Amino acid sequence: MKPFKPWLSLLALSFLALALATPAWASGSGPSLEVTDMLQNVLDWLSGPLATIVGGIAMAAAAFTWMFLRHERGADFAFRALLGTAIAIGAANIIDELVGQGALL
């Protein structure tokens, strides 16, 4: 019989609590500030069509790099371009999932 590991039970319970957590009902949206609107516009600009266009250019550059240089160097550049584009396009969604929306205090 294996010995009982309390830290493993605590880890499983913590994971379960985080997985079942719901956002606080009191975290409604307050009045919008001018700075918030401006920063939201910048975020929309950087994670929208501009990110898609820059990602397409990066993938084309990766393809040419892969075509004319060593295989491992081109594959590395293509992977980094693809990953960077995916992060740039989904940046707002990633942050919303990590910290949630509404009040952070």
Secondary structure, 3 states (H helix, E strand, C coil): CCCCCHHHHHHHHHHHHHHCCCCCCCCCCCCCCHHHHHHHHHHHHHCCHHHHHHHHHHHHHHHHHHHHCCHHHHHHHHHHHHHHHHHHHCHHHHHHHHHCCCCCC
